[in-house]
Amino acid sequence: MDVLIEKFYKAFSELDAETMASCYHDDIVFEDPAFGVLKGKRAGNMWRMLCQSQKGKDFKVFYSNIQASNTHGSASWEAFYIFSKTGRNVHNTISATFEFKDGKIIKHTDDFNLRKWAKQALGFKGAIIGGTRYFKTKLKHQTNRLLTKFETEMHGNKKAT
């Protein structure tokens, strides 16, 4: 299954969200500190939204330490990008774990230091509040609101074509 993880991150480095989503099982459960838990199509749509938002920008992903059995896997990855709301450079280091079913990823959990991310993305304010429950709750609410808006626009565009 290491080939599947490799395919997923190679696609991410190329901002190819469709290939990323194709690595996911229909019953995927994704979780990370920014979005919380996303299930099914919503998990794939999160990658579609993120990839679309970074096209034509200075975005880089590096991945390493891919390890996998038939049922579980892990990888390390780093993202380098500019946080759009503040224009600040972010270098996020993430640990990913995976579970597999039917040759696809059924569970994907990304873990990273949210306080460190907030300090980079938001500056001093982020360093102060980045580890608080209030910040975590507000961030998840904002990211999920953006994802819902993206999904609504995506479905609207499909109907128009």
C-alpha positions, -999 to 999 in steps of 0.1 A, spaced: 0 0 0 31 22 1 25 27 -37 -10 42 -29 4 66 -4 31 76 -29 4 82 -55 -16 103 -31 13 126 -22 27 128 -57 -7 140 -68 -8 165 -40 26 179 -50 11 184 -85 -22 198 -70 -41 170 -87 -70 167 -63 -89 142 -85 -61 116 -83 -59 123 -45 -96 117 -41 -94 85 -62 -71 70 -35 -98 73 -9 -124 47 -2 -161 59 -5 -164 56 33 -132 76 40 -128 93 74 -103 121 74 -92 140 104 -68 169 112 -65 198 136 -78 224 111 -109 207 97 -117 181 124 -135 150 110 -146 149 74 -163 118 59 -170 105 24 -171 130 -5 -164 159 19 -129 146 26 -121 145 -12 -137 180 -16 -114 194 11 -84 184 -11 -102 198 -42 -106 231 -24 -71 232 -11 -55 223 -44 -77 248 -63 -67 276 -38 -30 269 -44 -29 267 -82 -5 293 -96 10 301 -62 43 292 -45 31 259 -30 53 230 -24 48 196 -7 75 172 2 68 137 16 90 110 31 91 80 55 63 62 38 57 29 55 27 6 49 14 -29 54 -18 -42 38 -39 -26 66 -20 4 80 4 30 68 22 62 77 41 91 61 57 124 70 50 154 48 57 191 48 38 219 31 53 253 22 28 280 12 16 316 18 -14 319 41 -38 339 20 -55 359 49 -22 373 62 3 368 34 26 351 58 49 321 49 39 288 64 60 257 67 38 230 82 52 196 93 26 168 94 26 132 105 0 111 86 -15 77 95 -36 56 72 -59 26 73 -67 7 41 -97 -13 29 -104 -27 -6 -71 -13 -18 -80 23 -9 -75 46 21 -104 43 45 -90 64 73 -65 92 70 -54 112 100 -30 142 98 -14 155 129 5 188 133 13 214 159 -16 238 156 1 264 179 32 264 157 10 266 125 -10 295 140 22 314 149 34 312 114 1 319 97 -12 346 121 20 360 138 20 371 174 -17 367 179 -15 331 166 13 323 190 -8 335 219 -41 319 211 -31 290 187 -32 263 214 -65 273 230 -98 254 227 -114 287 215 -90 290 185 -93 253 176 -131 255 176 -131 288 156 -107 274 131 -127 243 125 -158 263 121 -142 287 96 -125 259 75 -158 239 74 -177 270 64 -153 276 35 -156 239 25 -194 241 25 -192 273 4 -168 255 -20 -190 225 -23 -221 247 -30 -202 266 -57 -188 233 -71 -223 218 -74 -237 250 -88 -211 250 -115 -218 214 -124 -255 221 -129 -247 251 -151 -226 229 -175 
